[in-house]
Amino acid sequence: MATDTLVDRRSRRAPGAASVARRTGVRPGRLTPYLFLAPFLLVFGVFVLAPAVYGLWISLHNWDFFLPTRPWVGAANYLNLFDPDNLLAEQFWESMLATGKFVLFSVPLLVILPLGLALLLNRNFRGRTAFRAIYFAPYVLGVSVIGLLWQFLLSSNVGLVNYYLSKLGLDQAIPWLTALPWVWISLVGVTVWWTMGFNSVVYLAGLQGIDTALYDAAKVDGASRWREFVHVTLPGLRPVLLFVVTMTILASANMFGQSYLLTAGNPSNETRTAIMFIAQVGLEQFRIGSAAAMSYLLALLLIVISAANFVFFRTKEGD
């Protein structure tokens, strides 16, 4: 009796659902995923897509707050960046060179050192959770806190680093924040100390996702620790490596706060990165159109590099 009642209810609802599908052309439940996506799409459209399109529009104008109008210049702002006689272009490519140096110096360290740290923290030992928290703790601090902290520690006059080095017998104070190559050592060292914990946690999650049966099989075959790492760990971490390398390159290429707070771009603008120069052109000189063009040129370069990373790792996966 109860079964008959349930069948009757379903049969009464079925024609209604079918009629709705015939009228709208949409099956019941097909709109559900889009309803869940709607809040994200709304936020993404308002705060990401719309500003990106508006910024592209600005880059096609002589957008200056001191001009009564903002005339259309087309691609002139972009072409000026490739004019060898243009002072703005020269300064921009100098800042791009500084950005490239920082990426070249910092990315290998931020890929290799966190991996080694994650391998250590993945072992079973007393206090493992506490060490994980300690290494991750600097990452939760803001860049302003990091800048002020290390500005005090690395100061040539009152810095604690030079103070303790003098106790070890070093008579001359090291100009960590004012002279080459010490400024690069400082910027890279501070950035590695600050962000290494995040990459370590990402690696650690990837390591815990590798099937332990693979390590057992490798031990049965007599594989050494190094062969386990090369033939089991690295292949298992390939998706994680792609994420870490790509995100680290993007983060390093967008470095601003460390250089602004620690070195102010000195000496002689050697550490003035692209983002720092773009901010100066747009927010200090009010040449918004030129600054927007530089931003999109930098973004295009990073897109190409990210795509190259995907192709490289996909090729390795195929091999």
SELOZA-800510 format. One record per residue (C-alpha): residue number from 1; x, z, y. Coordinates in steps of 0.05 Angstrom, whole numbers, plus 5000, padded with zeros to 4 digits. Layout:
# residues N
NUM  X  Z  Y .
...
END
This chain:
# residues 319
1  5000  5000  5000 .
2  5055  5018  5048 .
3  5092  4954  5029 .
4  5031  4912  5043 .
5  5024  4944  5112 .
6  5097  4929  5129 .
7  5089  4857  5108 .
8  5026  4851  5150 .
9  5062  4878  5211 .
10  5120  4830  5203 .
11  5073  4771  5193 .
12  5035  4790  5257 .
13  5100  4794  5297 .
14  5131  4731  5270 .
15  5084  4682  5304 .
16  5097  4716  5371 .
17  5172  4709  5364 .
18  5165  4637  5342 .
19  5120  4621  5400 .
20  5170  4651  5449 .
21  5226  4610  5418 .
22  5183  4547  5424 .
23  5166  4561  5497 .
24  5236  4580  5521 .
25  5280  4542  5472 .
26  5320  4607  5463 .
27  5321  4647  5399 .
28  5307  4721  5405 .
29  5372  4759  5412 .
30  5413  4699  5436 .
31  5414  4726  5507 .
32  5437  4795  5486 .
33  5512  4780  5489 .
34  5504  4750  5558 .
35  5467  4812  5582 .
36  5525  4855  5559 .
37  5575  4808  5593 .
38  5535  4805  5658 .
39  5564  4869  5691 .
40  5636  4846  5677 .
41  5622  4775  5699 .
42  5590  4802  5763 .
43  5650  4846  5779 .
44  5699  4791  5760 .
45  5664  4740  5802 .
46  5658  4784  5864 .
47  5727  4818  5863 .
48  5771  4766  5828 .
49  5743  4696  5826 .
50  5713  4695  5896 .
51  5776  4723  5931 .
52  5818  4673  5892 .
53  5777  4614  5915 .
54  5775  4642  5986 .
55  5851  4652  5986 .
56  5860  4579  5964 .
57  5816  4558  6022 .
58  5858  4600  6070 .
59  5922  4568  6045 .
60  5896  4500  6068 .
61  5888  4524  6141 .
62  5933  4547  6196 .
63  5903  4616  6189 .
64  5930  4660  6245 .
65  5893  4719  6274 .
66  5921  4703  6343 .
67  5892  4632  6344 .
68  5822  4622  6371 .
69  5810  4571  6315 .
70  5837  4561  6245 .
71  5851  4487  6239 .
72  5854  4450  6174 .
73  5925  4431  6153 .
74  5913  4410  6081 .
75  5975  4417  6038 .
76  6022  4427  6098 .
77  6032  4501  6082 .
78  6055  4482  6012 .
79  6098  4424  6034 .
80  6133  4467  6085 .
81  6158  4511  6029 .
82  6198  4452  6002 .
83  6227  4431  6069 .
84  6302  4448  6069 .
85  6302  4452  6145 .
86  6245  4502  6148 .
87  6269  4574  6160 .
88  6207  4603  6127 .
89  6220  4562  6064 .
90  6292  4585  6062 .
91  6272  4658  6067 .
92  6217  4648  6015 .
93  6264  4619  5963 .
94  6315  4674  5978 .
95  6260  4724  5961 .
96  6243  4684  5898 .
97  6316  4688  5878 .
98  6315  4764  5888 .
99  6252  4766  5845 .
100  6286  4725  5791 .
101  6346  4771  5790 .
102  6302  4832  5782 .
103  6263  4798  5725 .
104  6328  4778  5691 .
105  6358  4848  5696 .
106  6296  4889  5680 .
107  6256  4851  5628 .
108  6308  4853  5571 .
109  6316  4928  5580 .
110  6240  4939  5583 .
111  6231  4899  5519 .
112  6289  4926  5477 .
113  6295  4999  5497 .
114  6220  5016  5488 .
115  6222  4983  5420 .
116  6280  5028  5398 .
117  6244  5089  5427 .
118  6180  5070  5390 .
119  6218  5064  5324 .
120  6245  5134  5334 .
121  6178  5164  5355 .
122  6145  5131  5295 .
123  6184  5175  5247 .
124  6159  5242  5222 .
125  6194  5300  5256 .
126  6175  5365  5289 .
127  6152  5358  5361 .
128  6139  5283  5356 .
129  6074  5287  5396 .
130  6108  5326  5451 .
131  6164  5275  5457 .
132  6113  5219  5461 .
133  6079  5254  5519 .
134  6145  5267  5554 .
135  6167  5195  5552 .
136  6099  5169  5574 .
137  6092  5220  5631 .
138  6130  5182  5685 .
139  6083  5122  5678 .
140  6023  5162  5704 .
141  6058  5174  5771 .
142  6044  5127  5829 .
143  6097  5082  5858 .
144  6098  5122  5922 .
145  6115  5186  5884 .
146  6169  5149  5845 .
147  6198  5120  5909 .
148  6202  5186  5946 .
149  6229  5222  5886 .
150  6286  5174  5873 .
151  6300  5164  5946 .
152  6318  5237  5948 .
153  6357  5236  5883 .
154  6397  5174  5900 .
155  6411  5188  5974 .
156  6484  5178  5992 .
157  6484  5240  6035 .
158  6440  5293  6003 .
159  6424  5261  5935 .
160  6429  5303  5873 .
161  6460  5246  5833 .
162  6520  5240  5878 .
163  6525  5316  5883 .
164  6532  5324  5808 .
165  6579  5264  5804 .
166  6624  5298  5855 .
167  6625  5360  5811 .
168  6651  5315  5755 .
169  6709  5293  5799 .
170  6681  5231  5835 .
171  6704  5239  5906 .
172  6670  5179  5939 .
173  6595  5178  5944 .
174  6562  5118  5911 .
175  6516  5078  5958 .
176  6460  5072  5908 .
177  6409  5047  5959 .
178  6451  5010  6010 .
179  6504  4966  5977 .
180  6512  4916  5921 .
181  6512  4920  5861 .
182  6487  4991  5864 .
183  6420  4973  5894 .
184  6403  4930  5834 .
185  6426  4984  5786 .
186  6381  5034  5823 .
187  6320  4989  5825 .
188  6326  4968  5752 .
189  6343  5038  5728 .
190  6284  5070  5765 .
191  6236  5017  5740 .
192  6259  5024  5668 .
193  6253  5100  5671 .
194  6184  5094  5703 .
195  6151  5042  5658 .
196  6188  5047  5592 .
197  6137  5097  5565 .
198  6079  5047  5570 .
199  6115  4994  5530 .
200  6136  5046  5479 .
201  6064  5067  5468 .
202  6043  4994  5459 .
203  6099  4984  5408 .
204  6080  5049  5374 .
205  6009  5025  5365 .
206  6035  4960  5335 .
207  6082  4996  5287 .
208  6025  5040  5261 .
209  5985  4977  5247 .
210  6037  4948  5199 .
211  6019  4958  5125 .
212  6065  5010  5094 .
213  6060  4973  5028 .
214  6106  4919  5058 .
215  6160  4971  5070 .
216  6151  4997  4999 .
217  6158  4927  4971 .
218  6221  4916  5013 .
219  6252  4980  4986 .
220  6237  4960  4915 .
221  6273  4894  4928 .
222  6333  4934  4953 .
223  6327  4914  5027 .
224  6368  4952  5077 .
225  6339  4983  5140 .
226  6362  4924  5181 .
227  6329  4874  5134 .
228  6265  4915  5136 .
229  6267  4911  5211 .
230  6280  4836  5213 .
231  6233  4814  5157 .
232  6177  4866  5161 .
233  6176  4901  5229 .
234  6189  4842  5276 .
235  6139  4795  5242 .
236  6087  4850  5243 .
237  6100  4862  5317 .
238  6098  4789  5338 .
239  6030  4794  5374 .
240  6052  4859  5407 .
241  6118  4828  5428 .
242  6080  4770  5460 .
243  6038  4820  5500 .
244  6097  4863  5520 .
245  6142  4806  5541 .
246  6088  4770  5581 .
247  6062  4832  5616 .
248  6132  4857  5631 .
249  6151  4790  5663 .
250  6088  4790  5705 .
251  6098  4862  5727 .
252  6171  4851  5744 .
253  6156  4787  5782 .
254  6105  4826  5824 .
255  6152  4883  5840 .
256  6141  4909  5910 .
257  6137  4985  5917 .
258  6206  5003  5889 .
259  6242  4954  5935 .
260  6200  4972  5995 .
261  6208  5047  5988 .
262  6280  5052  5961 .
263  6319  4996  5994 .
264  6271  4965  6045 .
265  6298  4898  6021 .
266  6369  4915  6040 .
267  6426  4900  6042 .
268  6415  4836  6082 .
269  6348  4822  6047 .
270  6384  4818  5980 .
271  6329  4860  5947 .
272  6270  4832  5987 .
273  6226  4806  5931 .
274  6174  4750  5937 .
275  6115  4798  5941 .
276  6151  4838  5995 .
277  6165  4775  6036 .
278  6094  4749  6028 .
279  6068  4816  6053 .
280  6113  4812  6114 .
281  6092  4741  6131 .
282  6018  4755  6122 .
283  6010  4826  6147 .
284  6066  4832  6198 .
285  6072  4762  6225 .
286  5998  4747  6214 .
287  6013  4678  6184 .
288  5959  4685  6132 .
289  5956  4612  6112 .
290  6030  4608  6096 .
291  6029  4674  6059 .
292  5970  4650  6017 .
293  6008  4586  5999 .
294  6068  4627  5977 .
295  6023  4671  5935 .
296  5992  4612  5898 .
297  6060  4580  5887 .
298  6085  4645  5856 .
299  6021  4650  5814 .
300  6030  4579  5789 .
301  6101  4594  5768 .
302  6079  4656  5731 .
303  6024  4617  5695 .
304  6075  4567  5671 .
305  6122  4622  5647 .
306  6064  4657  5611 .
307  6043  4592  5578 .
308  6115  4580  5555 .
309  6115  4650  5524 .
310  6052  4634  5485 .
311  6081  4568  5461 .
312  6147  4600  5441 .
313  6115  4656  5401 .
314  6065  4608  5369 .
315  6123  4563  5347 .
316  6159  4623  5318 .
317  6096  4644  5281 .
318  6091  4574  5252 .
319  6163  4575  5229 .
END
